[in-house]
């Protein structure tokens, strides 16, 4: 079981919560919760006093539980497949056209 002291020690060493999660084998949002006692999803109202807790991020803790989706706009593998498929659809004498 991961302890608050473990997580805060890694924070003090300059590690971010994503890295801390990887190092300790837990999700980044869980590492944040263990360190601060505050859920990273932003569902709770955080008081000024709670903002003073060690390990608190000034903002954007939600990204720890809802990382950005990756939507690549380019894939060499897909482009090659489309080229091959188009050539096949054109038929065997497509190069002579």
QUIZIRA-V891376 format. One record per helix or strand of 3 or more residues. SS is the DSSP state (a for helix, b for strand). FROM is the first residue (numbers start at 1). LEN is the number of residues. If there is no record, write none. Layout:
<<SS:FROM:LEN> <SS:FROM:LEN>>
This chain:
<<a:4:9> <a:17:8> <a:28:9> <a:48:4> <a:61:4> <a:76:15> <a:94:3>>
